[in-house]
Amino acid sequence: MTFLDMLRAAERQNGSMLCVGLDPEPTRFPAHYGSDASKIYDFCAAIVDATADLVMAFKPQIAYFAAHRAEPQLERLIAHMRRVAPHVPVILDAKRGDIGSTAEQYAKEAFERYGADAVTLSPFMGFDSLQPYLRYHGKGAFLLCRTSNPGGDDLQSQRLASVEGTPLLYEHIARLAQGPWNLNGQLGLVVGATYPAELERVRALAPTLPLLIPGVGAQGGDATATVRAAWRAAPGTPGEPLDTLAPIIVNSSRAILYASSGADFAQAARREALATRDLLQAARQPA
């Protein structure tokens, strides 16, 4: 099964476009964990257990684990995900970007050490920096395209005078990912929910690619505007449930993880995830 097949299967089974981002900050843990970094696995596993039937994907951010020497906890966490939610893809948010033998090591880290189904990458160093990841057949790679941070304008919104039509940089990346770079159908794009107009533009340029969309929740992205900009229904039988032409994976992290600072944090996370999932699903219906 390819990564794209996994996404579609999880979307159908859980009726969801929601991705829960796992960005564990011990200082924000419930009081009974005492800001203890050794509890990262326990905290995240409780979130996974509470939301596994509500999500399309999980997205652990590797820096939040590595900063606390918690890479072994990340390995345990992904193994736990495989046990309790084998149908839910795991996207390792690493944003790697390097060439040659170094990229090979990063690919090995993502897909062999951690066993992720996909990884986020920076395309700044060009196609040869992506090739080591694409040698893992069935795995996915999401390229940073139009990111949710304000500083993304510094480069992503600049015009490329040397490229025909002088596209903006993010438009050029979208075209490359949709076209010549996507040799085995493994690529997707990262586009922030905080820029719905650009999100709609990327969808027009890359109609068949899965889009990983951060920025909903604590970053202020509007869930309804996000779905209406990026989601496209596939042709189907009238009366049948709507299906996607290309999946969108809408990520929320802090709003779900830290929905409560009490002992009920997992139940609160579930309530927030359920509300977000249902809001996203409702936005698929015609206005």
SEFI-625365 format. One record per residue (C-alpha): residue number from 1; z, y, x. Coordinates in Angstrom, 2 decimals. Example, Ala and Ser with C-alpha at 12.3 -4.5 7.8 and 13.67 -1.06 7.14 Angstrom:
% residues 2
+-----+---------+---------+---------+
! seq !      c3 !      c2 !      c1 !
+-----+---------+---------+---------+
!   1 !    7.80 !   -4.50 !   12.30 !
!   2 !    7.14 !   -1.06 !   13.67 !
+-----+---------+---------+---------+
% end
This chain:
% residues 287
+-----+---------+---------+---------+
! seq !      c3 !      c2 !      c1 !
+-----+---------+---------+---------+
!   1 !    0.00 !    0.00 !    0.00 !
!   2 !   -0.93 !    3.44 !    1.33 !
!   3 !    1.44 !    6.39 !    1.32 !
!   4 !   -0.61 !    8.00 !   -1.47 !
!   5 !   -0.27 !    4.81 !   -3.53 !
!   6 !    3.49 !    4.89 !   -2.96 !
!   7 !    3.71 !    8.47 !   -4.18 !
!   8 !    1.76 !    7.72 !   -7.34 !
!   9 !    3.82 !    4.61 !   -8.04 !
!  10 !    7.11 !    6.49 !   -7.61 !
!  11 !    5.85 !    9.32 !   -9.82 !
!  12 !    5.01 !    6.87 !  -12.60 !
!  13 !    8.15 !    4.74 !  -12.29 !
!  14 !   10.63 !    7.63 !  -12.17 !
!  15 !    8.59 !   10.10 !  -14.24 !
!  16 !    9.14 !   12.67 !  -11.54 !
!  17 !    7.57 !   15.16 !   -9.15 !
!  18 !   10.95 !   15.99 !   -7.60 !
!  19 !   11.80 !   15.41 !   -3.97 !
!  20 !   15.43 !   15.69 !   -2.89 !
!  21 !   15.75 !   17.18 !    0.57 !
!  22 !   18.64 !   15.83 !    2.60 !
!  23 !   19.89 !   18.70 !    4.77 !
!  24 !   23.53 !   17.79 !    5.39 !
!  25 !   25.77 !   20.65 !    6.55 !
!  26 !   29.31 !   19.33 !    7.12 !
!  27 !   30.81 !   22.80 !    6.57 !
!  28 !   29.51 !   22.62 !    2.99 !
!  29 !   30.75 !   19.11 !    2.26 !
!  30 !   33.31 !   18.53 !   -0.49 !
!  31 !   36.86 !   19.26 !    0.56 !
!  32 !   37.87 !   15.61 !    0.77 !
!  33 !   35.30 !   15.11 !    3.58 !
!  34 !   36.92 !   17.87 !    5.62 !
!  35 !   33.72 !   19.19 !    7.29 !
!  36 !   33.61 !   15.87 !    9.15 !
!  37 !   30.16 !   15.19 !   10.67 !
!  38 !   30.96 !   11.48 !   10.81 !
!  39 !   30.72 !   11.58 !    7.00 !
!  40 !   27.06 !   12.64 !    6.95 !
!  41 !   25.94 !    9.15 !    6.00 !
!  42 !   28.57 !    8.84 !    3.27 !
!  43 !   27.64 !   12.20 !    1.76 !
!  44 !   23.90 !   11.60 !    1.83 !
!  45 !   24.15 !    7.99 !    0.62 !
!  46 !   26.13 !    9.19 !   -2.39 !
!  47 !   23.38 !   11.72 !   -3.18 !
!  48 !   20.72 !    9.00 !   -2.83 !
!  49 !   22.63 !    6.65 !   -5.13 !
!  50 !   23.05 !    9.40 !   -7.74 !
!  51 !   19.40 !   10.49 !   -7.78 !
!  52 !   17.32 !    7.44 !   -6.80 !
!  53 !   15.96 !    6.95 !  -10.33 !
!  54 !   15.08 !   10.64 !  -10.74 !
!  55 !   12.95 !   11.40 !   -7.68 !
!  56 !    9.46 !   10.94 !   -6.34 !
!  57 !   10.60 !   11.08 !   -2.69 !
!  58 !   13.50 !   11.76 !   -0.36 !
!  59 !   13.08 !   14.16 !    2.57 !
!  60 !   15.73 !   13.98 !    5.30 !
!  61 !   15.53 !   16.93 !    7.72 !
!  62 !   16.02 !   15.48 !   11.19 !
!  63 !   17.59 !   18.60 !   12.74 !
!  64 !   20.59 !   18.41 !   10.42 !
!  65 !   21.31 !   14.94 !   11.77 !
!  66 !   20.42 !   15.51 !   15.43 !
!  67 !   22.57 !   18.65 !   15.70 !
!  68 !   25.63 !   16.50 !   14.99 !
!  69 !   24.54 !   13.50 !   17.10 !
!  70 !   24.05 !   11.71 !   13.79 !
!  71 !   20.70 !   10.03 !   14.40 !
!  72 !   22.34 !    6.58 !   13.97 !
!  73 !   23.61 !    7.79 !   10.59 !
!  74 !   20.04 !    8.77 !    9.69 !
!  75 !   18.85 !    5.27 !   10.59 !
!  76 !   21.57 !    3.80 !    8.37 !
!  77 !   20.67 !    6.22 !    5.58 !
!  78 !   16.98 !    5.31 !    5.54 !
!  79 !   17.91 !    1.62 !    5.59 !
!  80 !   20.16 !    2.32 !    2.61 !
!  81 !   17.28 !    4.04 !    0.80 !
!  82 !   15.18 !    0.93 !    1.34 !
!  83 !   17.84 !   -1.22 !   -0.30 !
!  84 !   18.65 !    0.93 !   -3.33 !
!  85 !   15.27 !    2.61 !   -3.93 !
!  86 !   12.51 !    0.62 !   -2.21 !
!  87 !    9.88 !    2.26 !   -4.42 !
!  88 !   10.78 !    5.82 !   -3.32 !
!  89 !    8.91 !    7.11 !   -0.25 !
!  90 !   10.83 !    8.70 !    2.62 !
!  91 !    9.34 !   11.81 !    4.23 !
!  92 !   10.87 !   12.61 !    7.61 !
!  93 !   10.93 !   16.40 !    7.89 !
!  94 !   10.49 !   16.81 !   11.64 !
!  95 !    7.69 !   19.41 !   11.99 !
!  96 !    6.60 !   17.88 !   15.27 !
!  97 !    3.67 !   19.30 !   17.20 !
!  98 !    2.65 !   18.03 !   20.62 !
!  99 !   -0.21 !   16.24 !   22.33 !
! 100 !   -0.99 !   12.97 !   24.09 !
! 101 !    1.76 !   10.60 !   25.11 !
! 102 !    4.46 !   12.94 !   23.76 !
! 103 !    2.97 !   12.83 !   20.27 !
! 104 !    2.82 !    9.04 !   20.56 !
! 105 !    6.57 !    9.00 !   21.18 !
! 106 !    7.27 !   11.28 !   18.23 !
! 107 !    5.12 !    9.03 !   16.03 !
! 108 !    7.03 !    5.99 !   17.24 !
! 109 !   10.30 !    7.78 !   16.49 !
! 110 !    9.25 !    8.63 !   12.92 !
! 111 !    7.61 !    5.38 !   11.91 !
! 112 !    9.23 !    2.70 !   14.07 !
! 113 !   12.74 !    3.95 !   14.81 !
! 114 !   13.41 !    5.56 !   11.44 !
! 115 !   10.88 !    3.67 !    9.33 !
! 116 !    9.73 !    6.77 !    7.46 !
! 117 !    6.70 !    6.63 !    5.19 !
! 118 !    5.48 !   10.10 !    6.19 !
! 119 !    6.30 !   12.93 !    8.55 !
! 120 !    5.82 !   16.71 !    8.59 !
! 121 !    3.74 !   18.07 !   11.47 !
! 122 !    2.59 !   21.38 !   12.91 !
! 123 !   -1.21 !   21.46 !   13.30 !
! 124 !   -1.14 !   24.37 !   15.79 !
! 125 !   -2.22 !   22.20 !   18.75 !
! 126 !   -5.21 !   20.73 !   16.95 !
! 127 !   -6.47 !   17.36 !   15.76 !
! 128 !   -5.69 !   15.39 !   18.91 !
! 129 !   -2.00 !   16.20 !   18.38 !
! 130 !   -2.21 !   14.49 !   14.97 !
! 131 !   -4.13 !   11.38 !   15.95 !
! 132 !   -1.15 !    9.31 !   17.22 !
! 133 !    0.45 !    9.54 !   13.76 !
! 134 !   -2.76 !    8.58 !   11.98 !
! 135 !   -2.94 !    5.35 !   13.96 !
! 136 !   -0.10 !    4.09 !   11.77 !
! 137 !   -2.17 !    2.90 !    8.84 !
! 138 !   -0.58 !    3.41 !    5.47 !
! 139 !    1.66 !    6.22 !    6.74 !
! 140 !    1.32 !    9.86 !    5.73 !
! 141 !    1.38 !   13.18 !    7.58 !
! 142 !    1.99 !   16.56 !    5.94 !
! 143 !    0.60 !   19.51 !    7.88 !
! 144 !    2.28 !   22.90 !    7.74 !
! 145 !   -0.19 !   25.12 !    5.90 !
! 146 !    1.40 !   28.02 !    3.97 !
! 147 !    5.11 !   27.84 !    4.55 !
! 148 !    7.83 !   29.30 !    2.34 !
! 149 !    9.42 !   31.60 !    4.95 !
! 150 !    8.51 !   35.32 !    5.07 !
! 151 !    7.50 !   35.04 !    8.74 !
! 152 !    4.68 !   32.71 !    7.77 !
! 153 !    2.58 !   35.85 !    7.28 !
! 154 !    2.68 !   36.51 !   11.02 !
! 155 !    0.04 !   33.82 !   11.65 !
! 156 !   -0.84 !   31.98 !    8.46 !
! 157 !   -2.23 !   35.04 !    6.66 !
! 158 !   -4.35 !   36.27 !    9.58 !
! 159 !   -8.14 !   36.07 !    9.36 !
! 160 !  -10.17 !   33.95 !   11.75 !
! 161 !  -13.12 !   36.14 !   12.72 !
! 162 !  -14.74 !   33.31 !   14.71 !
! 163 !  -14.90 !   30.94 !   11.70 !
! 164 !  -17.67 !   31.25 !    9.12 !
! 165 !  -16.47 !   33.26 !    6.13 !
! 166 !  -13.48 !   34.60 !    8.10 !
! 167 !  -10.90 !   32.53 !    6.22 !
! 168 !   -7.20 !   33.09 !    6.51 !
! 169 !   -5.58 !   30.64 !    8.91 !
! 170 !   -3.85 !   28.69 !    6.13 !
! 171 !   -7.17 !   28.39 !    4.27 !
! 172 !   -8.81 !   27.00 !    7.40 !
! 173 !   -6.04 !   24.42 !    7.81 !
! 174 !   -6.45 !   23.36 !    4.17 !
! 175 !  -10.20 !   22.88 !    4.63 !
! 176 !   -9.75 !   20.87 !    7.82 !
! 177 !   -7.14 !   18.64 !    6.19 !
! 178 !   -9.28 !   18.08 !    3.12 !
! 179 !  -12.38 !   17.45 !    5.23 !
! 180 !  -13.00 !   16.35 !    8.82 !
! 181 !   -9.39 !   15.67 !    9.83 !
! 182 !   -8.59 !   13.37 !    6.92 !
! 183 !  -10.36 !   10.32 !    8.30 !
! 184 !   -8.21 !    7.68 !    6.61 !
! 185 !   -6.85 !    9.56 !    3.62 !
! 186 !   -3.43 !    9.99 !    5.24 !
! 187 !   -3.05 !   13.77 !    5.25 !
! 188 !   -1.20 !   16.13 !    2.95 !
! 189 !   -0.18 !   19.78 !    3.21 !
! 190 !    3.09 !   21.71 !    3.15 !
! 191 !    2.82 !   24.79 !    0.93 !
! 192 !    5.81 !   26.87 !   -0.16 !
! 193 !    6.76 !   27.39 !   -3.79 !
! 194 !    7.58 !   31.00 !   -2.93 !
! 195 !    3.84 !   31.81 !   -2.78 !
! 196 !    2.30 !   30.54 !   -6.06 !
! 197 !   -0.99 !   32.41 !   -5.62 !
! 198 !   -1.53 !   30.89 !   -2.18 !
! 199 !   -0.43 !   27.53 !   -3.55 !
! 200 !   -3.16 !   27.73 !   -6.18 !
! 201 !   -5.66 !   28.68 !   -3.48 !
! 202 !   -4.69 !   25.69 !   -1.34 !
! 203 !   -5.07 !   23.39 !   -4.33 !
! 204 !   -8.59 !   24.74 !   -4.89 !
! 205 !   -9.50 !   24.12 !   -1.23 !
! 206 !   -7.81 !   20.71 !   -1.04 !
! 207 !   -8.10 !   19.18 !   -4.51 !
! 208 !   -7.39 !   15.58 !   -3.50 !
! 209 !   -4.52 !   16.03 !   -1.03 !
! 210 !   -0.85 !   15.54 !   -1.87 !
! 211 !    1.09 !   18.76 !   -1.52 !
! 212 !    4.70 !   18.87 !   -0.31 !
! 213 !    6.18 !   22.01 !   -1.84 !
! 214 !    9.53 !   23.30 !   -0.55 !
! 215 !   11.24 !   26.44 !   -1.77 !
! 216 !   12.32 !   25.56 !   -5.32 !
! 217 !   16.01 !   26.15 !   -5.97 !
! 218 !   18.05 !   28.01 !   -3.36 !
! 219 !   14.97 !   29.64 !   -1.80 !
! 220 !   13.97 !   31.15 !   -5.14 !
! 221 !   10.69 !   29.39 !   -5.89 !
! 222 !    9.88 !   29.13 !   -9.60 !
! 223 !    9.50 !   25.50 !  -10.70 !
! 224 !    7.22 !   26.21 !  -13.65 !
! 225 !    4.93 !   28.54 !  -11.70 !
! 226 !    4.76 !   25.96 !   -8.92 !
! 227 !    3.57 !   23.16 !  -11.16 !
! 228 !    1.05 !   25.33 !  -12.97 !
! 229 !   -0.39 !   26.51 !   -9.64 !
! 230 !   -0.67 !   23.11 !   -7.97 !
! 231 !   -0.68 !   20.26 !  -10.49 !
! 232 !   -4.00 !   19.07 !  -11.91 !
! 233 !   -4.33 !   16.39 !  -14.55 !
! 234 !   -6.68 !   13.52 !  -13.81 !
! 235 !   -9.31 !   12.56 !  -16.39 !
! 236 !   -7.86 !    9.88 !  -18.62 !
! 237 !   -7.65 !    8.39 !  -22.07 !
! 238 !   -6.55 !   10.77 !  -24.83 !
! 239 !   -3.02 !   10.01 !  -25.89 !
! 240 !   -2.08 !    8.33 !  -22.63 !
! 241 !    0.61 !    9.84 !  -20.37 !
! 242 !   -0.68 !   12.57 !  -18.08 !
! 243 !   -1.48 !   11.46 !  -14.54 !
! 244 !   -2.12 !   13.58 !  -11.45 !
! 245 !   -5.40 !   14.08 !   -9.68 !
! 246 !   -3.39 !   14.52 !   -6.47 !
! 247 !    0.41 !   14.32 !   -6.36 !
! 248 !    2.64 !   17.30 !   -5.82 !
! 249 !    6.07 !   16.66 !   -4.31 !
! 250 !    8.36 !   19.54 !   -5.23 !
! 251 !   11.36 !   19.69 !   -2.94 !
! 252 !   14.83 !   20.99 !   -3.72 !
! 253 !   17.61 !   20.60 !   -1.18 !
! 254 !   20.65 !   22.86 !   -1.27 !
! 255 !   20.66 !   23.45 !   -5.03 !
! 256 !   21.09 !   19.71 !   -5.55 !
! 257 !   23.18 !   18.75 !   -2.51 !
! 258 !   25.77 !   21.45 !   -3.06 !
! 259 !   25.80 !   21.64 !   -6.85 !
! 260 !   29.55 !   21.08 !   -6.61 !
! 261 !   32.09 !   21.35 !   -3.81 !
! 262 !   34.47 !   18.98 !   -5.53 !
! 263 !   34.92 !   15.24 !   -5.73 !
! 264 !   32.27 !   15.21 !   -8.48 !
! 265 !   29.56 !   16.37 !   -6.04 !
! 266 !   27.35 !   13.32 !   -6.61 !
! 267 !   27.52 !   13.59 !  -10.39 !
! 268 !   26.78 !   17.32 !  -10.16 !
! 269 !   23.83 !   16.57 !   -7.88 !
! 270 !   22.51 !   14.13 !  -10.45 !
! 271 !   22.80 !   16.70 !  -13.24 !
! 272 !   20.94 !   19.31 !  -11.16 !
! 273 !   18.26 !   16.80 !  -10.14 !
! 274 !   17.78 !   15.70 !  -13.74 !
! 275 !   17.45 !   19.28 !  -14.95 !
! 276 !   14.94 !   20.10 !  -12.19 !
! 277 !   12.94 !   16.94 !  -12.79 !
! 278 !   12.71 !   17.66 !  -16.52 !
! 279 !   11.73 !   21.28 !  -15.90 !
! 280 !    8.93 !   20.17 !  -13.60 !
! 281 !    7.70 !   17.56 !  -16.07 !
! 282 !    7.72 !   20.08 !  -18.95 !
! 283 !    5.56 !   22.46 !  -16.91 !
! 284 !    2.77 !   19.86 !  -16.90 !
! 285 !    2.20 !   20.32 !  -20.61 !
! 286 !   -0.36 !   22.90 !  -21.77 !
! 287 !    1.16 !   26.28 !  -22.47 !
+-----+---------+---------+---------+
% end
